[in-house]
Amino acid sequence: MAEENRDRLHIRLHLYDTDLSVTIPRDDVEEGFYRNAAKLITDTVNTYSSLFKGKRTDKDILYMALLDIALRYEKESSRNDTAPYSVILNKLTSEIEEALKS
């Protein structure tokens, strides 16, 4: 149990109007990802809040921000789809291996 705790790091993140306590893997890169994600959430909610505060509910504003971030994620994921390249590389590898056997 103590071994597991040494591999984890307890951090506090500020997301818009909420402080959140999170336990993450003890990794320099992971902590940066969490902090950047919290900043992205805060910035996105602030943007929608400045546009729609008083016109829409806080819940609607949070869902707008959530949708915005999810849409960014989906677009980025589709740009980084490596499956077509893997198929081509596998085919080329097979052809090269066959040519070397001859």
Gaussian input, Z-matrix of N, CA and C with variables (Angstrom, degrees):
# hf/3-21g

backbone

0 1
 N
 C     1     B1
 C     2     B2     1     A1
 N     3     B3     2     A2     1     D1
 C     4     B4     3     A3     2     D2
 C     5     B5     4     A4     3     D3
 N     6     B6     5     A5     4     D4
 C     7     B7     6     A6     5     D5
 C     8     B8     7     A7     6     D6
 N     9     B9     8     A8     7     D7
 C    10    B10     9     A9     8     D8
 C    11    B11    10    A10     9     D9
 N    12    B12    11    A11    10    D10
 C    13    B13    12    A12    11    D11
 C    14    B14    13    A13    12    D12
 N    15    B15    14    A14    13    D13
 C    16    B16    15    A15    14    D14
 C    17    B17    16    A16    15    D15
 N    18    B18    17    A17    16    D16
 C    19    B19    18    A18    17    D17
 C    20    B20    19    A19    18    D18
 N    21    B21    20    A20    19    D19
 C    22    B22    21    A21    20    D20
 C    23    B23    22    A22    21    D21
 N    24    B24    23    A23    22    D22
 C    25    B25    24    A24    23    D23
 C    26    B26    25    A25    24    D24
 N    27    B27    26    A26    25    D25
 C    28    B28    27    A27    26    D26
 C    29    B29    28    A28    27    D27
 N    30    B30    29    A29    28    D28
 C    31    B31    30    A30    29    D29
 C    32    B32    31    A31    30    D30
 N    33    B33    32    A32    31    D31
 C    34    B34    33    A33    32    D32
 C    35    B35    34    A34    33    D33
 N    36    B36    35    A35    34    D34
 C    37    B37    36    A36    35    D35
 C    38    B38    37    A37    36    D36
 N    39    B39    38    A38    37    D37
 C    40    B40    39    A39    38    D38
 C    41    B41    40    A40    39    D39
 N    42    B42    41    A41    40    D40
 C    43    B43    42    A42    41    D41
 C    44    B44    43    A43    42    D42
 N    45    B45    44    A44    43    D43
 C    46    B46    45    A45    44    D44
 C    47    B47    46    A46    45    D45
 N    48    B48    47    A47    46    D46
 C    49    B49    48    A48    47    D47
 C    50    B50    49    A49    48    D48
 N    51    B51    50    A50    49    D49
 C    52    B52    51    A51    50    D50
 C    53    B53    52    A52    51    D51
 N    54    B54    53    A53    52    D52
 C    55    B55    54    A54    53    D53
 C    56    B56    55    A55    54    D54
 N    57    B57    56    A56    55    D55
 C    58    B58    57    A57    56    D56
 C    59    B59    58    A58    57    D57
 N    60    B60    59    A59    58    D58
 C    61    B61    60    A60    59    D59
 C    62    B62    61    A61    60    D60
 N    63    B63    62    A62    61    D61
 C    64    B64    63    A63    62    D62
 C    65    B65    64    A64    63    D63
 N    66    B66    65    A65    64    D64
 C    67    B67    66    A66    65    D65
 C    68    B68    67    A67    66    D66
 N    69    B69    68    A68    67    D67
 C    70    B70    69    A69    68    D68
 C    71    B71    70    A70    69    D69
 N    72    B72    71    A71    70    D70
 C    73    B73    72    A72    71    D71
 C    74    B74    73    A73    72    D72
 N    75    B75    74    A74    73    D73
 C    76    B76    75    A75    74    D74
 C    77    B77    76    A76    75    D75
 N    78    B78    77    A77    76    D76
 C    79    B79    78    A78    77    D77
 C    80    B80    79    A79    78    D78
 N    81    B81    80    A80    79    D79
 C    82    B82    81    A81    80    D80
 C    83    B83    82    A82    81    D81
 N    84    B84    83    A83    82    D82
 C    85    B85    84    A84    83    D83
 C    86    B86    85    A85    84    D84
 N    87    B87    86    A86    85    D85
 C    88    B88    87    A87    86    D86
 C    89    B89    88    A88    87    D87
 N    90    B90    89    A89    88    D88
 C    91    B91    90    A90    89    D89
 C    92    B92    91    A91    90    D90
 N    93    B93    92    A92    91    D91
 C    94    B94    93    A93    92    D92
 C    95    B95    94    A94    93    D93
 N    96    B96    95    A95    94    D94
 C    97    B97    96    A96    95    D95
 C    98    B98    97    A97    96    D96
 N    99    B99    98    A98    97    D97
 C   100   B100    99    A99    98    D98
 C   101   B101   100   A100    99    D99
 N   102   B102   101   A101   100   D100
 C   103   B103   102   A102   101   D101
 C   104   B104   103   A103   102   D102
 N   105   B105   104   A104   103   D103
 C   106   B106   105   A105   104   D104
 C   107   B107   106   A106   105   D105
 N   108   B108   107   A107   106   D106
 C   109   B109   108   A108   107   D107
 C   110   B110   109   A109   108   D108
 N   111   B111   110   A110   109   D109
 C   112   B112   111   A111   110   D110
 C   113   B113   112   A112   111   D111
 N   114   B114   113   A113   112   D112
 C   115   B115   114   A114   113   D113
 C   116   B116   115   A115   114   D114
 N   117   B117   116   A116   115   D115
 C   118   B118   117   A117   116   D116
 C   119   B119   118   A118   117   D117
 N   120   B120   119   A119   118   D118
 C   121   B121   120   A120   119   D119
 C   122   B122   121   A121   120   D120
 N   123   B123   122   A122   121   D121
 C   124   B124   123   A123   122   D122
 C   125   B125   124   A124   123   D123
 N   126   B126   125   A125   124   D124
 C   127   B127   126   A126   125   D125
 C   128   B128   127   A127   126   D126
 N   129   B129   128   A128   127   D127
 C   130   B130   129   A129   128   D128
 C   131   B131   130   A130   129   D129
 N   132   B132   131   A131   130   D130
 C   133   B133   132   A132   131   D131
 C   134   B134   133   A133   132   D132
 N   135   B135   134   A134   133   D133
 C   136   B136   135   A135   134   D134
 C   137   B137   136   A136   135   D135
 N   138   B138   137   A137   136   D136
 C   139   B139   138   A138   137   D137
 C   140   B140   139   A139   138   D138
 N   141   B141   140   A140   139   D139
 C   142   B142   141   A141   140   D140
 C   143   B143   142   A142   141   D141
 N   144   B144   143   A143   142   D142
 C   145   B145   144   A144   143   D143
 C   146   B146   145   A145   144   D144
 N   147   B147   146   A146   145   D145
 C   148   B148   147   A147   146   D146
 C   149   B149   148   A148   147   D147
 N   150   B150   149   A149   148   D148
 C   151   B151   150   A150   149   D149
 C   152   B152   151   A151   150   D150
 N   153   B153   152   A152   151   D151
 C   154   B154   153   A153   152   D152
 C   155   B155   154   A154   153   D153
 N   156   B156   155   A155   154   D154
 C   157   B157   156   A156   155   D155
 C   158   B158   157   A157   156   D156
 N   159   B159   158   A158   157   D157
 C   160   B160   159   A159   158   D158
 C   161   B161   160   A160   159   D159
 N   162   B162   161   A161   160   D160
 C   163   B163   162   A162   161   D161
 C   164   B164   163   A163   162   D162
 N   165   B165   164   A164   163   D163
 C   166   B166   165   A165   164   D164
 C   167   B167   166   A166   165   D165
 N   168   B168   167   A167   166   D166
 C   169   B169   168   A168   167   D167
 C   170   B170   169   A169   168   D168
 N   171   B171   170   A170   169   D169
 C   172   B172   171   A171   170   D170
 C   173   B173   172   A172   171   D171
 N   174   B174   173   A173   172   D172
 C   175   B175   174   A174   173   D173
 C   176   B176   175   A175   174   D174
 N   177   B177   176   A176   175   D175
 C   178   B178   177   A177   176   D176
 C   179   B179   178   A178   177   D177
 N   180   B180   179   A179   178   D178
 C   181   B181   180   A180   179   D179
 C   182   B182   181   A181   180   D180
 N   183   B183   182   A182   181   D181
 C   184   B184   183   A183   182   D182
 C   185   B185   184   A184   183   D183
 N   186   B186   185   A185   184   D184
 C   187   B187   186   A186   185   D185
 C   188   B188   187   A187   186   D186
 N   189   B189   188   A188   187   D187
 C   190   B190   189   A189   188   D188
 C   191   B191   190   A190   189   D189
 N   192   B192   191   A191   190   D190
 C   193   B193   192   A192   191   D191
 C   194   B194   193   A193   192   D192
 N   195   B195   194   A194   193   D193
 C   196   B196   195   A195   194   D194
 C   197   B197   196   A196   195   D195
 N   198   B198   197   A197   196   D196
 C   199   B199   198   A198   197   D197
 C   200   B200   199   A199   198   D198
 N   201   B201   200   A200   199   D199
 C   202   B202   201   A201   200   D200
 C   203   B203   202   A202   201   D201
 N   204   B204   203   A203   202   D202
 C   205   B205   204   A204   203   D203
 C   206   B206   205   A205   204   D204
 N   207   B207   206   A206   205   D205
 C   208   B208   207   A207   206   D206
 C   209   B209   208   A208   207   D207
 N   210   B210   209   A209   208   D208
 C   211   B211   210   A210   209   D209
 C   212   B212   211   A211   210   D210
 N   213   B213   212   A212   211   D211
 C   214   B214   213   A213   212   D212
 C   215   B215   214   A214   213   D213
 N   216   B216   215   A215   214   D214
 C   217   B217   216   A216   215   D215
 C   218   B218   217   A217   216   D216
 N   219   B219   218   A218   217   D217
 C   220   B220   219   A219   218   D218
 C   221   B221   220   A220   219   D219
 N   222   B222   221   A221   220   D220
 C   223   B223   222   A222   221   D221
 C   224   B224   223   A223   222   D222
 N   225   B225   224   A224   223   D223
 C   226   B226   225   A225   224   D224
 C   227   B227   226   A226   225   D225
 N   228   B228   227   A227   226   D226
 C   229   B229   228   A228   227   D227
 C   230   B230   229   A229   228   D228
 N   231   B231   230   A230   229   D229
 C   232   B232   231   A231   230   D230
 C   233   B233   232   A232   231   D231
 N   234   B234   233   A233   232   D232
 C   235   B235   234   A234   233   D233
 C   236   B236   235   A235   234   D234
 N   237   B237   236   A236   235   D235
 C   238   B238   237   A237   236   D236
 C   239   B239   238   A238   237   D237
 N   240   B240   239   A239   238   D238
 C   241   B241   240   A240   239   D239
 C   242   B242   241   A241   240   D240
 N   243   B243   242   A242   241   D241
 C   244   B244   243   A243   242   D242
 C   245   B245   244   A244   243   D243
 N   246   B246   245   A245   244   D244
 C   247   B247   246   A246   245   D245
 C   248   B248   247   A247   246   D246
 N   249   B249   248   A248   247   D247
 C   250   B250   249   A249   248   D248
 C   251   B251   250   A250   249   D249
 N   252   B252   251   A251   250   D250
 C   253   B253   252   A252   251   D251
 C   254   B254   253   A253   252   D252
 N   255   B255   254   A254   253   D253
 C   256   B256   255   A255   254   D254
 C   257   B257   256   A256   255   D255
 N   258   B258   257   A257   256   D256
 C   259   B259   258   A258   257   D257
 C   260   B260   259   A259   258   D258
 N   261   B261   260   A260   259   D259
 C   262   B262   261   A261   260   D260
 C   263   B263   262   A262   261   D261
 N   264   B264   263   A263   262   D262
 C   265   B265   264   A264   263   D263
 C   266   B266   265   A265   264   D264
 N   267   B267   266   A266   265   D265
 C   268   B268   267   A267   266   D266
 C   269   B269   268   A268   267   D267
 N   270   B270   269   A269   268   D268
 C   271   B271   270   A270   269   D269
 C   272   B272   271   A271   270   D270
 N   273   B273   272   A272   271   D271
 C   274   B274   273   A273   272   D272
 C   275   B275   274   A274   273   D273
 N   276   B276   275   A275   274   D274
 C   277   B277   276   A276   275   D275
 C   278   B278   277   A277   276   D276
 N   279   B279   278   A278   277   D277
 C   280   B280   279   A279   278   D278
 C   281   B281   280   A280   279   D279
 N   282   B282   281   A281   280   D280
 C   283   B283   282   A282   281   D281
 C   284   B284   283   A283   282   D282
 N   285   B285   284   A284   283   D283
 C   286   B286   285   A285   284   D284
 C   287   B287   286   A286   285   D285
 N   288   B288   287   A287   286   D286
 C   289   B289   288   A288   287   D287
 C   290   B290   289   A289   288   D288
 N   291   B291   290   A290   289   D289
 C   292   B292   291   A291   290   D290
 C   293   B293   292   A292   291   D291
 N   294   B294   293   A293   292   D292
 C   295   B295   294   A294   293   D293
 C   296   B296   295   A295   294   D294
 N   297   B297   296   A296   295   D295
 C   298   B298   297   A297   296   D296
 C   299   B299   298   A298   297   D297
 N   300   B300   299   A299   298   D298
 C   301   B301   300   A300   299   D299
 C   302   B302   301   A301   300   D300
 N   303   B303   302   A302   301   D301
 C   304   B304   303   A303   302   D302
 C   305   B305   304   A304   303   D303

   B1=1.4442
   B2=1.5322
   B3=1.3278
   B4=1.4569
   B5=1.5216
   B6=1.3278
   B7=1.4667
   B8=1.5251
   B9=1.3385
   B10=1.4636
   B11=1.5203
   B12=1.3273
   B13=1.4585
   B14=1.5188
   B15=1.3427
   B16=1.4561
   B17=1.5163
   B18=1.3289
   B19=1.4621
   B20=1.5255
   B21=1.3263
   B22=1.4633
   B23=1.5321
   B24=1.3147
   B25=1.4644
   B26=1.5228
   B27=1.3076
   B28=1.4664
   B29=1.5275
   B30=1.3388
   B31=1.4640
   B32=1.5251
   B33=1.3222
   B34=1.4679
   B35=1.5175
   B36=1.3098
   B37=1.4605
   B38=1.5194
   B39=1.3106
   B40=1.4643
   B41=1.5220
   B42=1.3265
   B43=1.4513
   B44=1.5289
   B45=1.3143
   B46=1.4608
   B47=1.5265
   B48=1.3351
   B49=1.4637
   B50=1.5248
   B51=1.3190
   B52=1.4553
   B53=1.5294
   B54=1.3226
   B55=1.4527
   B56=1.5203
   B57=1.3142
   B58=1.4563
   B59=1.5180
   B60=1.3187
   B61=1.4509
   B62=1.5281
   B63=1.3398
   B64=1.4555
   B65=1.5260
   B66=1.3293
   B67=1.4543
   B68=1.5212
   B69=1.3373
   B70=1.4614
   B71=1.5284
   B72=1.3280
   B73=1.4681
   B74=1.5313
   B75=1.3134
   B76=1.4696
   B77=1.5306
   B78=1.3183
   B79=1.4593
   B80=1.5151
   B81=1.3222
   B82=1.4656
   B83=1.5185
   B84=1.3107
   B85=1.4624
   B86=1.5290
   B87=1.3275
   B88=1.4659
   B89=1.5229
   B90=1.3084
   B91=1.4615
   B92=1.5218
   B93=1.3185
   B94=1.4591
   B95=1.5183
   B96=1.3308
   B97=1.4681
   B98=1.5327
   B99=1.3166
   B100=1.4672
   B101=1.5296
   B102=1.3103
   B103=1.4640
   B104=1.5345
   B105=1.3246
   B106=1.4693
   B107=1.5223
   B108=1.3341
   B109=1.4684
   B110=1.5263
   B111=1.3238
   B112=1.4667
   B113=1.5252
   B114=1.3313
   B115=1.4656
   B116=1.5238
   B117=1.3387
   B118=1.4631
   B119=1.5275
   B120=1.3151
   B121=1.4655
   B122=1.5299
   B123=1.3187
   B124=1.4676
   B125=1.5211
   B126=1.3312
   B127=1.4672
   B128=1.5279
   B129=1.3224
   B130=1.4686
   B131=1.5247
   B132=1.3248
   B133=1.4724
   B134=1.5303
   B135=1.3243
   B136=1.4711
   B137=1.5221
   B138=1.3246
   B139=1.4656
   B140=1.5278
   B141=1.3383
   B142=1.4689
   B143=1.5191
   B144=1.3178
   B145=1.4590
   B146=1.5237
   B147=1.3397
   B148=1.4679
   B149=1.5260
   B150=1.3270
   B151=1.4697
   B152=1.5307
   B153=1.3373
   B154=1.4590
   B155=1.5313
   B156=1.3401
   B157=1.4625
   B158=1.5232
   B159=1.3179
   B160=1.4643
   B161=1.5188
   B162=1.3295
   B163=1.4693
   B164=1.5251
   B165=1.3322
   B166=1.4614
   B167=1.5277
   B168=1.3171
   B169=1.4668
   B170=1.5334
   B171=1.3183
   B172=1.4683
   B173=1.5237
   B174=1.3209
   B175=1.4660
   B176=1.5318
   B177=1.3261
   B178=1.4736
   B179=1.5250
   B180=1.3304
   B181=1.4685
   B182=1.5253
   B183=1.3275
   B184=1.4656
   B185=1.5296
   B186=1.3387
   B187=1.4675
   B188=1.5290
   B189=1.3244
   B190=1.4720
   B191=1.5282
   B192=1.3315
   B193=1.4629
   B194=1.5227
   B195=1.3225
   B196=1.4676
   B197=1.5205
   B198=1.3153
   B199=1.4586
   B200=1.5262
   B201=1.3206
   B202=1.4667
   B203=1.5297
   B204=1.3348
   B205=1.4645
   B206=1.5273
   B207=1.3307
   B208=1.4679
   B209=1.5276
   B210=1.3166
   B211=1.4624
   B212=1.5238
   B213=1.3209
   B214=1.4758
   B215=1.5288
   B216=1.3236
   B217=1.4683
   B218=1.5261
   B219=1.3228
   B220=1.4669
   B221=1.5276
   B222=1.3196
   B223=1.4724
   B224=1.5232
   B225=1.3183
   B226=1.4683
   B227=1.5266
   B228=1.3261
   B229=1.4715
   B230=1.5202
   B231=1.3234
   B232=1.4665
   B233=1.5262
   B234=1.3188
   B235=1.4653
   B236=1.5187
   B237=1.3078
   B238=1.4535
   B239=1.5258
   B240=1.3134
   B241=1.4556
   B242=1.5253
   B243=1.3122
   B244=1.4691
   B245=1.5181
   B246=1.3297
   B247=1.4703
   B248=1.5319
   B249=1.3377
   B250=1.4660
   B251=1.5333
   B252=1.3140
   B253=1.4628
   B254=1.5248
   B255=1.3223
   B256=1.4610
   B257=1.5238
   B258=1.3258
   B259=1.4667
   B260=1.5252
   B261=1.3162
   B262=1.4728
   B263=1.5305
   B264=1.3302
   B265=1.4634
   B266=1.5236
   B267=1.3173
   B268=1.4727
   B269=1.5178
   B270=1.3256
   B271=1.4589
   B272=1.5312
   B273=1.3221
   B274=1.4623
   B275=1.5279
   B276=1.3168
   B277=1.4626
   B278=1.5206
   B279=1.3171
   B280=1.4707
   B281=1.5214
   B282=1.3295
   B283=1.4573
   B284=1.5376
   B285=1.3110
   B286=1.4553
   B287=1.5312
   B288=1.3295
   B289=1.4691
   B290=1.5294
   B291=1.3192
   B292=1.4678
   B293=1.5210
   B294=1.3259
   B295=1.4703
   B296=1.5327
   B297=1.3130
   B298=1.4679
   B299=1.5336
   B300=1.3224
   B301=1.4717
   B302=1.5164
   B303=1.3094
   B304=1.4651
   B305=1.5013
   A1=110.70
   A2=117.29
   A3=120.76
   A4=110.45
   A5=116.00
   A6=121.03
   A7=110.41
   A8=116.66
   A9=120.96
   A10=111.05
   A11=118.35
   A12=122.12
   A13=112.10
   A14=117.30
   A15=119.99
   A16=111.41
   A17=116.69
   A18=120.98
   A19=112.20
   A20=116.97
   A21=121.80
   A22=109.38
   A23=115.94
   A24=122.38
   A25=108.19
   A26=115.98
   A27=122.03
   A28=107.85
   A29=116.80
   A30=120.73
   A31=109.73
   A32=115.36
   A33=121.67
   A34=107.50
   A35=115.12
   A36=121.05
   A37=109.37
   A38=115.85
   A39=120.97
   A40=107.50
   A41=116.21
   A42=122.42
   A43=108.25
   A44=115.52
   A45=123.71
   A46=110.67
   A47=118.52
   A48=119.85
   A49=111.71
   A50=116.65
   A51=121.50
   A52=110.81
   A53=116.20
   A54=121.20
   A55=107.42
   A56=115.50
   A57=121.31
   A58=109.23
   A59=116.07
   A60=121.74
   A61=107.92
   A62=116.39
   A63=121.04
   A64=109.06
   A65=116.01
   A66=121.53
   A67=106.91
   A68=115.52
   A69=121.05
   A70=109.78
   A71=117.31
   A72=119.06
   A73=110.00
   A74=116.42
   A75=120.84
   A76=108.02
   A77=114.74
   A78=122.02
   A79=107.33
   A80=116.88
   A81=120.49
   A82=111.98
   A83=116.90
   A84=121.32
   A85=110.71
   A86=117.65
   A87=121.34
   A88=111.85
   A89=117.85
   A90=120.28
   A91=110.49
   A92=117.20
   A93=120.82
   A94=112.13
   A95=116.30
   A96=120.31
   A97=110.45
   A98=116.64
   A99=120.28
   A100=110.71
   A101=117.00
   A102=120.18
   A103=111.40
   A104=116.82
   A105=120.36
   A106=111.38
   A107=116.45
   A108=120.30
   A109=110.44
   A110=116.91
   A111=120.66
   A112=110.48
   A113=116.70
   A114=120.43
   A115=111.04
   A116=117.16
   A117=121.40
   A118=110.30
   A119=116.83
   A120=120.73
   A121=110.02
   A122=116.50
   A123=121.09
   A124=111.16
   A125=116.63
   A126=120.38
   A127=111.57
   A128=116.72
   A129=120.54
   A130=110.85
   A131=116.89
   A132=119.88
   A133=109.91
   A134=117.83
   A135=120.15
   A136=111.56
   A137=116.78
   A138=120.55
   A139=110.55
   A140=116.47
   A141=119.66
   A142=111.53
   A143=116.88
   A144=120.32
   A145=110.86
   A146=116.72
   A147=118.92
   A148=111.42
   A149=116.33
   A150=119.87
   A151=113.21
   A152=117.41
   A153=120.45
   A154=115.72
   A155=118.88
   A156=120.81
   A157=109.08
   A158=116.00
   A159=121.32
   A160=112.47
   A161=117.07
   A162=121.38
   A163=111.09
   A164=115.99
   A165=122.00
   A166=108.05
   A167=116.78
   A168=119.96
   A169=109.83
   A170=115.06
   A171=119.61
   A172=110.91
   A173=116.10
   A174=120.62
   A175=110.29
   A176=117.39
   A177=120.69
   A178=110.97
   A179=116.02
   A180=120.38
   A181=110.36
   A182=117.18
   A183=120.25
   A184=111.19
   A185=116.44
   A186=119.31
   A187=111.79
   A188=117.20
   A189=120.05
   A190=109.93
   A191=115.88
   A192=120.42
   A193=110.65
   A194=116.35
   A195=121.27
   A196=110.70
   A197=116.74
   A198=121.16
   A199=111.31
   A200=116.65
   A201=121.48
   A202=110.36
   A203=116.52
   A204=120.56
   A205=110.90
   A206=117.48
   A207=120.67
   A208=110.83
   A209=117.03
   A210=121.06
   A211=110.70
   A212=117.11
   A213=120.80
   A214=110.32
   A215=115.46
   A216=120.82
   A217=110.77
   A218=116.97
   A219=121.22
   A220=111.57
   A221=116.70
   A222=120.37
   A223=110.45
   A224=116.43
   A225=120.49
   A226=110.64
   A227=116.83
   A228=120.40
   A229=111.25
   A230=116.70
   A231=119.14
   A232=110.87
   A233=117.22
   A234=120.67
   A235=111.78
   A236=116.82
   A237=121.52
   A238=112.81
   A239=117.33
   A240=120.90
   A241=108.96
   A242=116.19
   A243=120.79
   A244=112.52
   A245=118.42
   A246=120.88
   A247=112.46
   A248=120.39
   A249=118.99
   A250=112.39
   A251=116.88
   A252=120.20
   A253=110.92
   A254=116.37
   A255=120.21
   A256=111.23
   A257=116.89
   A258=120.79
   A259=109.95
   A260=116.50
   A261=120.66
   A262=110.31
   A263=116.90
   A264=119.98
   A265=111.76
   A266=117.22
   A267=120.20
   A268=111.28
   A269=116.80
   A270=120.97
   A271=110.35
   A272=117.27
   A273=121.41
   A274=111.17
   A275=116.34
   A276=120.44
   A277=110.45
   A278=116.64
   A279=120.48
   A280=111.13
   A281=116.79
   A282=120.42
   A283=111.19
   A284=117.21
   A285=120.94
   A286=110.32
   A287=116.27
   A288=119.89
   A289=111.20
   A290=116.98
   A291=120.62
   A292=111.44
   A293=116.12
   A294=120.75
   A295=110.56
   A296=117.58
   A297=120.75
   A298=112.25
   A299=117.08
   A300=121.23
   A301=111.09
   A302=116.97
   A303=120.90
   A304=112.43
   D1=-45.28
   D2=179.16
   D3=-63.23
   D4=-34.61
   D5=178.06
   D6=-62.26
   D7=-41.73
   D8=179.44
   D9=-64.04
   D10=-39.78
   D11=-178.84
   D12=-65.79
   D13=-31.08
   D14=178.38
   D15=-70.25
   D16=-23.32
   D17=179.55
   D18=-87.81
   D19=0.06
   D20=-176.91
   D21=-119.28
   D22=153.03
   D23=179.71
   D24=-129.25
   D25=133.72
   D26=179.49
   D27=-97.72
   D28=119.78
   D29=178.75
   D30=-128.50
   D31=159.88
   D32=174.94
   D33=-113.51
   D34=130.81
   D35=179.09
   D36=-116.91
   D37=145.05
   D38=174.76
   D39=-105.33
   D40=117.23
   D41=178.64
   D42=-117.86
   D43=107.47
   D44=-179.54
   D45=54.49
   D46=-97.93
   D47=-178.56
   D48=-116.02
   D49=20.81
   D50=-175.62
   D51=-132.13
   D52=138.20
   D53=170.86
   D54=-97.96
   D55=133.32
   D56=-175.10
   D57=-126.52
   D58=129.81
   D59=177.08
   D60=-93.96
   D61=128.53
   D62=-174.76
   D63=-134.38
   D64=139.69
   D65=173.00
   D66=-106.16
   D67=123.82
   D68=-173.66
   D69=-126.87
   D70=165.57
   D71=173.59
   D72=-60.77
   D73=140.82
   D74=179.11
   D75=-76.68
   D76=94.52
   D77=-175.11
   D78=-154.90
   D79=128.39
   D80=-178.00
   D81=-55.79
   D82=-39.48
   D83=-177.40
   D84=-71.48
   D85=-43.49
   D86=-178.07
   D87=-59.05
   D88=-43.81
   D89=-178.67
   D90=-60.91
   D91=-40.88
   D92=177.72
   D93=-62.35
   D94=-40.21
   D95=177.96
   D96=-61.61
   D97=-45.15
   D98=-179.79
   D99=-63.34
   D100=-44.41
   D101=-178.85
   D102=-66.77
   D103=-39.61
   D104=176.82
   D105=-66.00
   D106=-38.50
   D107=177.95
   D108=-63.86
   D109=-42.52
   D110=178.46
   D111=-62.25
   D112=-41.09
   D113=178.54
   D114=-65.08
   D115=-41.50
   D116=177.91
   D117=-60.14
   D118=-45.15
   D119=179.21
   D120=-61.40
   D121=-48.58
   D122=-179.26
   D123=-59.83
   D124=-47.97
   D125=-179.06
   D126=-62.74
   D127=-42.10
   D128=-178.09
   D129=-67.61
   D130=-45.04
   D131=178.36
   D132=-64.10
   D133=-40.19
   D134=177.50
   D135=-60.46
   D136=-40.80
   D137=179.06
   D138=-61.54
   D139=-51.41
   D140=179.98
   D141=-65.87
   D142=-35.43
   D143=179.21
   D144=-64.67
   D145=-40.52
   D146=179.92
   D147=-67.47
   D148=-27.48
   D149=179.91
   D150=-84.57
   D151=-35.09
   D152=-169.31
   D153=-121.24
   D154=1.28
   D155=-178.72
   D156=-59.85
   D157=128.91
   D158=-178.75
   D159=89.99
   D160=-18.18
   D161=178.54
   D162=-101.96
   D163=-29.11
   D164=-179.18
   D165=-131.11
   D166=159.93
   D167=179.06
   D168=-72.76
   D169=160.51
   D170=176.67
   D171=-59.37
   D172=-37.16
   D173=178.72
   D174=-63.48
   D175=-44.11
   D176=177.38
   D177=-59.74
   D178=-42.27
   D179=-179.90
   D180=-63.33
   D181=-42.34
   D182=178.06
   D183=-63.12
   D184=-40.99
   D185=178.35
   D186=-66.94
   D187=-35.38
   D188=176.33
   D189=-62.34
   D190=-44.67
   D191=179.22
   D192=-64.67
   D193=-41.55
   D194=178.32
   D195=-61.12
   D196=-44.44
   D197=178.67
   D198=-64.02
   D199=-41.70
   D200=178.53
   D201=-58.57
   D202=-49.45
   D203=-178.43
   D204=-66.15
   D205=-41.11
   D206=178.98
   D207=-64.37
   D208=-38.58
   D209=178.45
   D210=-64.75
   D211=-42.05
   D212=175.76
   D213=-59.29
   D214=-44.04
   D215=-179.90
   D216=-61.53
   D217=-46.77
   D218=-179.51
   D219=-61.70
   D220=-43.39
   D221=179.16
   D222=-63.04
   D223=-44.00
   D224=-179.91
   D225=-65.95
   D226=-39.71
   D227=179.11
   D228=-62.85
   D229=-38.72
   D230=-178.52
   D231=-70.92
   D232=-28.96
   D233=177.16
   D234=-72.65
   D235=-25.51
   D236=-176.09
   D237=-103.07
   D238=20.63
   D239=179.69
   D240=-72.27
   D241=112.39
   D242=-176.83
   D243=-97.35
   D244=-0.84
   D245=-177.85
   D246=-56.19
   D247=-45.96
   D248=179.48
   D249=-60.41
   D250=-36.29
   D251=179.36
   D252=-69.84
   D253=-37.74
   D254=178.22
   D255=-62.92
   D256=-40.30
   D257=178.49
   D258=-62.25
   D259=-46.05
   D260=-179.70
   D261=-64.06
   D262=-44.06
   D263=179.81
   D264=-63.50
   D265=-40.80
   D266=177.44
   D267=-62.92
   D268=-41.35
   D269=179.09
   D270=-64.82
   D271=-45.54
   D272=178.61
   D273=-62.60
   D274=-41.55
   D275=178.82
   D276=-61.59
   D277=-43.59
   D278=178.42
   D279=-62.60
   D280=-42.86
   D281=179.70
   D282=-65.09
   D283=-39.91
   D284=179.07
   D285=-66.26
   D286=-43.57
   D287=178.22
   D288=-61.85
   D289=-41.10
   D290=177.76
   D291=-64.23
   D292=-41.26
   D293=179.70
   D294=-65.69
   D295=-36.06
   D296=-179.71
   D297=-72.27
   D298=-26.83
   D299=178.31
   D300=-69.72
   D301=-30.33
   D302=-174.53
   D303=-72.03

